Amino acid sequence: MFFLKDSSFFDAEEVNNILKRNPLSLISRYERLFSNELSLIAENVISERVKLVMLTGPSSSGKTTTSHKLVEALREAGSDAVVVSLDNFYKDRDDIPDGRDGKKDFESIDALATDVLEEKLAGLAAGETVLMPRFDFHAAKRIDNDYELKLGENKIAILEGIHALNFKVLELLPEGSFTTMYISAHADFRKDGKTVLQKSDIRFLRRMVRDRATRNADADLTFSLWDMVMRGEELYINPNRARAKIRVSTTFPYDPAALREGALPLLATIAPSSPYYEKATALSEALLRFEPLDLSLLPSNALIREFVGGSKYYD
């Protein structure tokens, strides 16, 4: 993706100037750039003749939207494709190991049934018809043999999950059967040379807005879980990202503007006595630096809609 200044940040003042004049032009440009980037990736994946794309990224990077948009790009390039979530290979809740806090550690690689994963992925890579599992999160149990999947001569599976690039997963796959992909919000927002929103702030705000809408989670809960999320990334995602052959940034210049109206009321609920008050205040002040955005201007396949609502891949 191309950035307004360089590959590491957007200039907040320049973004605001464009949002005031013609926000639709900014949205159209960057949505087109993102789609074009995925089209090039799709062509490269097809040329490599792999059966599996192992895709990972930290929380709220837009893995689901990116996976589905890559499926569309692969189909436009002449190859059928399907998304498979590695979450479906979780062990039953009772068999998942406890973390340091005594709670079930769903972030650990040991939470996955790697024996089942090895069997199913080997079958897919070989072009066999495979009975795939589905994890029932309400019952906290894996349902084995839930549906059939076959990757014929002209079909590719995108395996999406936090452990997609973990060596313990990749070593299960036949050599030459896969490629690797890492996505994240790679760009900060700066004004007058100072960072006003870090890339991790964008992911936090995305998660807070999404979780309020989809899980009825308040801002305090999102703040309380964020340290654990970041610890999990340091343990299970960051050490493996060097294995990615393909890297994609999922920050868009209008992210703060799109998140602003959903995030500000949530941040305002953090009480002055809360340990999160200082951070919530800083995030509010940062968001107020950006022009608000009319969400109706966003296409239904925009990545940010995964978090603000109205996504064709969710709704």
DRENDO-1510 file (C-alpha; in Angstrom, 1 decimal, always signed):
<recs>
REC; n; res; u; v; w
REC; 1; MET; +0.0; +0.0; +0.0 .
REC; 2; PHE; +1.2; +3.6; -0.7 .
REC; 3; PHE; +1.3; +6.1; +2.1 .
REC; 4; LEU; +1.0; +9.9; +2.0 .
REC; 5; LYS; +4.5; +10.4; +3.4 .
REC; 6; ASP; +6.3; +7.1; +3.6 .
REC; 7; SER; +5.6; +3.4; +4.5 .
REC; 8; SER; +5.5; +4.0; +8.2 .
REC; 9; PHE; +3.0; +6.9; +8.8 .
REC; 10; PHE; +0.2; +9.1; +7.5 .
REC; 11; ASP; +0.4; +12.8; +8.0 .
REC; 12; ALA; -2.7; +13.7; +10.0 .
REC; 13; GLU; -2.9; +17.3; +8.7 .
REC; 14; GLU; -2.8; +16.2; +5.0 .
REC; 15; VAL; -5.4; +13.5; +5.7 .
REC; 16; ASN; -7.7; +16.1; +7.3 .
REC; 17; ASN; -7.3; +18.5; +4.4 .
REC; 18; ILE; -8.4; +15.8; +1.9 .
REC; 19; LEU; -11.3; +14.7; +4.2 .
REC; 20; LYS; -12.6; +18.3; +4.2 .
REC; 21; ARG; -12.3; +18.7; +0.4 .
REC; 22; ASN; -13.2; +15.3; -1.0 .
REC; 23; PRO; -13.4; +12.3; +1.4 .
REC; 24; LEU; -14.8; +10.0; -1.3 .
REC; 25; SER; -11.7; +10.5; -3.4 .
REC; 26; LEU; -9.4; +9.4; -0.5 .
REC; 27; ILE; -11.6; +6.4; +0.2 .
REC; 28; SER; -11.8; +5.4; -3.4 .
REC; 29; ARG; -8.0; +5.7; -3.9 .
REC; 30; TYR; -7.0; +3.6; -1.0 .
REC; 31; GLU; -9.7; +1.0; -1.4 .
REC; 32; ARG; -8.5; +0.6; -5.0 .
REC; 33; LEU; -4.9; +0.4; -3.9 .
REC; 34; PHE; -5.7; -2.3; -1.4 .
REC; 35; SER; -7.7; -4.3; -3.9 .
REC; 36; ASN; -4.9; -4.0; -6.5 .
REC; 37; GLU; -2.3; -5.1; -4.0 .
REC; 38; LEU; -4.4; -8.3; -3.2 .
REC; 39; SER; -4.9; -8.9; -7.0 .
REC; 40; LEU; -1.1; -8.9; -7.4 .
REC; 41; ILE; -0.7; -11.3; -4.4 .
REC; 42; ALA; -3.4; -13.6; -5.9 .
REC; 43; GLU; -1.5; -13.8; -9.2 .
REC; 44; ASN; +1.7; -14.6; -7.4 .
REC; 45; VAL; +0.0; -17.3; -5.3 .
REC; 46; ILE; -1.5; -18.9; -8.4 .
REC; 47; SER; +1.9; -18.8; -10.2 .
REC; 48; GLU; +3.5; -20.6; -7.2 .
REC; 49; ARG; +1.0; -23.4; -7.6 .
REC; 50; VAL; +0.5; -23.8; -3.8 .
REC; 51; LYS; -2.7; -25.2; -2.3 .
REC; 52; LEU; -2.6; -23.3; +1.1 .
REC; 53; VAL; -2.1; -19.6; +2.1 .
REC; 54; MET; -1.1; -19.4; +5.7 .
REC; 55; LEU; -2.3; -16.0; +6.9 .
REC; 56; THR; -1.8; -14.4; +10.3 .
REC; 57; GLY; -1.7; -11.0; +12.0 .
REC; 58; PRO; -2.3; -9.4; +15.4 .
REC; 59; SER; -5.7; -8.6; +16.9 .
REC; 60; SER; -7.9; -6.3; +14.9 .
REC; 61; SER; -5.6; -6.3; +11.8 .
REC; 62; GLY; -8.6; -7.2; +9.6 .
REC; 63; LYS; -7.7; -10.8; +9.0 .
REC; 64; THR; -11.2; -11.8; +8.1 .
REC; 65; THR; -11.8; -9.1; +5.6 .
REC; 66; THR; -8.4; -9.5; +4.0 .
REC; 67; SER; -8.9; -13.3; +3.7 .
REC; 68; HIS; -12.3; -12.9; +2.0 .
REC; 69; LYS; -11.0; -10.1; -0.3 .
REC; 70; LEU; -8.1; -12.4; -1.2 .
REC; 71; VAL; -10.6; -15.1; -2.1 .
REC; 72; GLU; -12.3; -12.7; -4.4 .
REC; 73; ALA; -9.0; -11.7; -6.0 .
REC; 74; LEU; -8.1; -15.4; -6.5 .
REC; 75; ARG; -11.4; -16.1; -8.2 .
REC; 76; GLU; -11.0; -13.1; -10.5 .
REC; 77; ALA; -7.5; -14.4; -11.4 .
REC; 78; GLY; -9.0; -17.8; -12.3 .
REC; 79; SER; -8.6; -19.9; -9.2 .
REC; 80; ASP; -11.4; -20.9; -6.8 .
REC; 81; ALA; -10.6; -20.3; -3.1 .
REC; 82; VAL; -12.0; -20.8; +0.4 .
REC; 83; VAL; -11.3; -19.4; +3.9 .
REC; 84; VAL; -10.6; -21.9; +6.7 .
REC; 85; SER; -10.2; -20.6; +10.3 .
REC; 86; LEU; -7.6; -22.3; +12.4 .
REC; 87; ASP; -9.9; -21.6; +15.4 .
REC; 88; ASN; -11.9; -24.7; +14.3 .
REC; 89; PHE; -9.0; -26.8; +15.3 .
REC; 90; TYR; -9.1; -25.9; +19.0 .
REC; 91; LYS; -9.2; -28.7; +21.5 .
REC; 92; ASP; -12.3; -29.0; +23.6 .
REC; 93; ARG; -12.3; -26.4; +26.4 .
REC; 94; ASP; -11.5; -29.0; +29.1 .
REC; 95; ASP; -8.4; -30.1; +27.2 .
REC; 96; ILE; -7.0; -26.6; +26.7 .
REC; 97; PRO; -4.1; -25.9; +29.1 .
REC; 98; ASP; -4.3; -23.2; +31.7 .
REC; 99; GLY; -2.3; -20.0; +31.4 .
REC; 100; ARG; -0.3; -18.3; +34.2 .
REC; 101; ASP; -3.5; -16.7; +35.5 .
REC; 102; GLY; -5.2; -20.1; +35.9 .
REC; 103; LYS; -7.6; -19.4; +33.0 .
REC; 104; LYS; -7.8; -21.4; +29.8 .
REC; 105; ASP; -5.1; -20.2; +27.4 .
REC; 106; PHE; -6.8; -20.0; +24.0 .
REC; 107; GLU; -3.8; -18.1; +22.7 .
REC; 108; SER; -1.3; -20.9; +23.2 .
REC; 109; ILE; -0.3; -23.2; +20.3 .
REC; 110; ASP; -1.1; -26.1; +22.7 .
REC; 111; ALA; -4.7; -25.1; +22.5 .
REC; 112; LEU; -4.8; -26.5; +19.0 .
REC; 113; ALA; -5.3; -30.2; +18.2 .
REC; 114; THR; -2.2; -30.4; +16.0 .
REC; 115; ASP; -2.7; -34.1; +15.3 .
REC; 116; VAL; -6.1; -33.3; +13.8 .
REC; 117; LEU; -4.6; -30.3; +12.0 .
REC; 118; GLU; -1.8; -32.3; +10.5 .
REC; 119; GLU; -4.2; -35.0; +9.2 .
REC; 120; LYS; -6.6; -32.5; +7.6 .
REC; 121; LEU; -4.0; -30.2; +6.0 .
REC; 122; ALA; -2.1; -33.1; +4.6 .
REC; 123; GLY; -5.2; -34.3; +3.0 .
REC; 124; LEU; -6.1; -30.9; +1.6 .
REC; 125; ALA; -2.6; -30.4; +0.2 .
REC; 126; ALA; -2.9; -33.8; -1.5 .
REC; 127; GLY; -6.2; -32.9; -3.2 .
REC; 128; GLU; -8.3; -35.4; -1.1 .
REC; 129; THR; -11.8; -34.9; +0.1 .
REC; 130; VAL; -11.4; -34.1; +3.8 .
REC; 131; LEU; -14.0; -34.0; +6.6 .
REC; 132; MET; -13.3; -30.7; +8.3 .
REC; 133; PRO; -13.9; -29.8; +12.0 .
REC; 134; ARG; -15.9; -26.8; +13.3 .
REC; 135; PHE; -15.4; -25.4; +16.8 .
REC; 136; ASP; -18.7; -24.6; +18.6 .
REC; 137; PHE; -17.7; -21.6; +20.8 .
REC; 138; HIS; -21.0; -21.7; +22.7 .
REC; 139; ALA; -20.4; -25.3; +23.8 .
REC; 140; ALA; -16.6; -24.9; +23.8 .
REC; 141; LYS; -16.2; -28.1; +21.9 .
REC; 142; ARG; -14.9; -29.1; +18.5 .
REC; 143; ILE; -17.3; -30.8; +16.2 .
REC; 144; ASP; -15.3; -33.2; +14.0 .
REC; 145; ASN; -16.2; -34.2; +10.5 .
REC; 146; ASP; -18.6; -31.3; +10.2 .
REC; 147; TYR; -18.3; -30.6; +6.5 .
REC; 148; GLU; -16.5; -31.8; +3.4 .
REC; 149; LEU; -13.7; -29.8; +1.7 .
REC; 150; LYS; -11.7; -30.7; -1.4 .
REC; 151; LEU; -9.0; -28.6; -3.0 .
REC; 152; GLY; -9.1; -29.7; -6.6 .
REC; 153; GLU; -6.6; -28.7; -9.2 .
REC; 154; ASN; -7.9; -25.2; -9.3 .
REC; 155; LYS; -8.8; -24.4; -5.6 .
REC; 156; ILE; -6.8; -22.8; -2.8 .
REC; 157; ALA; -7.5; -22.6; +0.9 .
REC; 158; ILE; -6.6; -19.6; +3.0 .
REC; 159; LEU; -5.8; -20.8; +6.5 .
REC; 160; GLU; -6.4; -17.8; +8.8 .
REC; 161; GLY; -5.4; -17.7; +12.5 .
REC; 162; ILE; -2.9; -16.4; +15.1 .
REC; 163; HIS; -0.8; -19.6; +14.7 .
REC; 164; ALA; -0.7; -19.8; +10.9 .
REC; 165; LEU; +3.0; -19.0; +10.8 .
REC; 166; ASN; +4.0; -21.0; +13.9 .
REC; 167; PHE; +6.7; -23.5; +13.1 .
REC; 168; LYS; +4.8; -26.2; +14.8 .
REC; 169; VAL; +2.0; -25.7; +12.3 .
REC; 170; LEU; +4.2; -25.1; +9.2 .
REC; 171; GLU; +6.2; -28.2; +9.8 .
REC; 172; LEU; +3.0; -30.3; +9.5 .
REC; 173; LEU; +2.6; -29.1; +5.9 .
REC; 174; PRO; +4.0; -30.9; +2.8 .
REC; 175; GLU; +7.0; -29.0; +1.3 .
REC; 176; GLY; +5.9; -26.7; -1.5 .
REC; 177; SER; +2.2; -26.9; -0.6 .
REC; 178; PHE; +1.9; -23.4; +1.0 .
REC; 179; THR; +2.9; -19.8; +1.1 .
REC; 180; THR; +2.9; -17.5; +4.1 .
REC; 181; MET; +1.3; -14.1; +4.7 .
REC; 182; TYR; +1.4; -11.5; +7.5 .
REC; 183; ILE; -0.9; -8.5; +7.8 .
REC; 184; SER; -1.1; -5.7; +10.4 .
REC; 185; ALA; -1.8; -2.0; +10.8 .
REC; 186; HIS; +1.8; -0.9; +10.0 .
REC; 187; ALA; +1.3; +2.9; +9.9 .
REC; 188; ASP; +1.1; +5.5; +12.7 .
REC; 189; PHE; -0.5; +9.0; +12.3 .
REC; 190; ARG; +1.7; +12.0; +12.9 .
REC; 191; LYS; +1.3; +15.8; +13.1 .
REC; 192; ASP; +4.2; +18.2; +13.0 .
REC; 193; GLY; +6.6; +15.3; +13.4 .
REC; 194; LYS; +4.9; +13.9; +16.5 .
REC; 195; THR; +2.9; +10.7; +16.7 .
REC; 196; VAL; -0.7; +11.4; +17.6 .
REC; 197; LEU; -2.0; +7.8; +17.1 .
REC; 198; GLN; +0.2; +4.7; +17.1 .
REC; 199; LYS; -0.6; +1.7; +14.9 .
REC; 200; SER; -1.4; -0.3; +18.1 .
REC; 201; ASP; -3.9; +2.5; +19.0 .
REC; 202; ILE; -5.7; +2.0; +15.7 .
REC; 203; ARG; -6.1; -1.7; +16.4 .
REC; 204; PHE; -7.2; -1.0; +20.0 .
REC; 205; LEU; -9.9; +1.4; +18.8 .
REC; 206; ARG; -11.1; -1.0; +16.1 .
REC; 207; ARG; -11.4; -3.7; +18.7 .
REC; 208; MET; -13.2; -1.5; +21.2 .
REC; 209; VAL; -15.8; -0.3; +18.6 .
REC; 210; ARG; -16.4; -3.7; +17.2 .
REC; 211; ASP; -16.7; -5.5; +20.6 .
REC; 212; ARG; -19.2; -3.0; +21.8 .
REC; 213; ALA; -21.4; -3.6; +18.7 .
REC; 214; THR; -21.0; -7.4; +18.5 .
REC; 215; ARG; -20.3; -8.5; +22.0 .
REC; 216; ASN; -21.9; -5.7; +24.1 .
REC; 217; ALA; -18.5; -5.2; +25.7 .
REC; 218; ASP; -17.8; -1.9; +27.4 .
REC; 219; ALA; -14.6; +0.1; +27.0 .
REC; 220; ASP; -13.4; -0.8; +30.4 .
REC; 221; LEU; -13.5; -4.5; +29.5 .
REC; 222; THR; -11.6; -3.9; +26.3 .
REC; 223; PHE; -8.9; -1.9; +28.2 .
REC; 224; SER; -8.6; -4.6; +30.8 .
REC; 225; LEU; -8.0; -7.3; +28.2 .
REC; 226; TRP; -5.7; -5.4; +26.0 .
REC; 227; ASP; -2.5; -6.1; +28.0 .
REC; 228; MET; -3.2; -9.8; +27.7 .
REC; 229; VAL; -3.8; -9.5; +24.0 .
REC; 230; MET; -0.5; -7.7; +23.5 .
REC; 231; ARG; +1.3; -10.3; +25.6 .
REC; 232; GLY; -0.1; -13.1; +23.4 .
REC; 233; GLU; +1.1; -11.3; +20.3 .
REC; 234; GLU; +4.6; -11.0; +21.8 .
REC; 235; LEU; +4.6; -14.7; +22.5 .
REC; 236; TYR; +2.8; -16.2; +19.6 .
REC; 237; ILE; +2.7; -13.8; +16.6 .
REC; 238; ASN; +5.7; -11.5; +16.6 .
REC; 239; PRO; +8.3; -14.2; +16.8 .
REC; 240; ASN; +6.8; -15.9; +13.7 .
REC; 241; ARG; +6.2; -13.0; +11.4 .
REC; 242; ALA; +9.7; -13.2; +9.8 .
REC; 243; ARG; +8.4; -16.4; +8.1 .
REC; 244; ALA; +6.0; -14.4; +6.0 .
REC; 245; LYS; +6.8; -14.3; +2.3 .
REC; 246; ILE; +4.0; -11.7; +1.8 .
REC; 247; ARG; +3.4; -8.7; +4.1 .
REC; 248; VAL; +0.4; -6.3; +3.8 .
REC; 249; SER; -0.4; -3.2; +5.7 .
REC; 250; THR; -4.0; -2.8; +6.7 .
REC; 251; THR; -3.9; +0.8; +7.9 .
REC; 252; PHE; -6.0; +3.3; +5.9 .
REC; 253; PRO; -5.7; +7.1; +6.2 .
REC; 254; TYR; -9.4; +7.4; +7.1 .
REC; 255; ASP; -9.4; +4.9; +10.0 .
REC; 256; PRO; -9.4; +7.5; +12.8 .
REC; 257; ALA; -12.1; +9.5; +11.1 .
REC; 258; ALA; -14.3; +6.4; +10.6 .
REC; 259; LEU; -13.7; +5.2; +14.2 .
REC; 260; ARG; -14.1; +8.6; +15.8 .
REC; 261; GLU; -17.9; +8.7; +16.3 .
REC; 262; GLY; -18.1; +5.2; +17.6 .
REC; 263; ALA; -15.1; +5.4; +19.9 .
REC; 264; LEU; -15.5; +8.8; +21.5 .
REC; 265; PRO; -18.6; +8.0; +23.5 .
REC; 266; LEU; -17.0; +4.7; +24.7 .
REC; 267; LEU; -13.8; +6.4; +25.8 .
REC; 268; ALA; -15.9; +9.0; +27.7 .
REC; 269; THR; -17.3; +6.2; +29.9 .
REC; 270; ILE; -13.9; +5.7; +31.5 .
REC; 271; ALA; -14.0; +7.3; +35.0 .
REC; 272; PRO; -11.3; +9.6; +36.3 .
REC; 273; SER; -10.6; +7.0; +39.0 .
REC; 274; SER; -9.9; +4.2; +36.4 .
REC; 275; PRO; -6.4; +3.1; +35.7 .
REC; 276; TYR; -7.3; +3.5; +32.0 .
REC; 277; TYR; -8.4; +7.2; +32.3 .
REC; 278; GLU; -5.2; +8.7; +31.1 .
REC; 279; LYS; -5.0; +6.5; +28.1 .
REC; 280; ALA; -8.6; +7.0; +27.3 .
REC; 281; THR; -8.2; +10.8; +27.5 .
REC; 282; ALA; -5.2; +10.7; +25.2 .
REC; 283; LEU; -7.0; +8.6; +22.6 .
REC; 284; SER; -10.1; +11.0; +22.8 .
REC; 285; GLU; -7.8; +14.0; +22.2 .
REC; 286; ALA; -6.1; +12.3; +19.3 .
REC; 287; LEU; -9.4; +11.4; +17.6 .
REC; 288; LEU; -10.7; +14.9; +18.0 .
REC; 289; ARG; -7.8; +16.0; +15.7 .
REC; 290; PHE; -9.5; +14.2; +12.8 .
REC; 291; GLU; -12.5; +15.3; +10.7 .
REC; 292; PRO; -15.5; +13.0; +11.2 .
REC; 293; LEU; -16.4; +10.7; +8.3 .
REC; 294; ASP; -19.8; +9.9; +6.9 .
REC; 295; LEU; -19.7; +6.1; +7.1 .
REC; 296; SER; -22.1; +5.9; +4.2 .
REC; 297; LEU; -19.2; +6.8; +1.9 .
REC; 298; LEU; -17.4; +3.5; +2.8 .
REC; 299; PRO; -18.0; +0.6; +0.5 .
REC; 300; SER; -19.4; -2.6; +2.0 .
REC; 301; ASN; -16.2; -4.4; +1.4 .
REC; 302; ALA; -14.0; -1.8; +3.1 .
REC; 303; LEU; -11.7; -3.4; +5.7 .
REC; 304; ILE; -12.7; -0.8; +8.4 .
REC; 305; ARG; -16.3; -2.0; +8.1 .
REC; 306; GLU; -15.2; -5.2; +9.8 .
REC; 307; PHE; -15.1; -2.9; +12.9 .
REC; 308; VAL; -17.6; -0.1; +12.4 .
REC; 309; GLY; -20.3; -2.3; +10.9 .
REC; 310; GLY; -21.9; -2.7; +7.5 .
REC; 311; SER; -19.4; -5.2; +6.2 .
REC; 312; LYS; -20.6; -7.5; +3.4 .
REC; 313; TYR; -18.5; -10.3; +5.0 .
REC; 314; TYR; -20.3; -10.0; +8.3 .
REC; 315; ASP; -23.7; -8.4; +8.0 .
</recs>
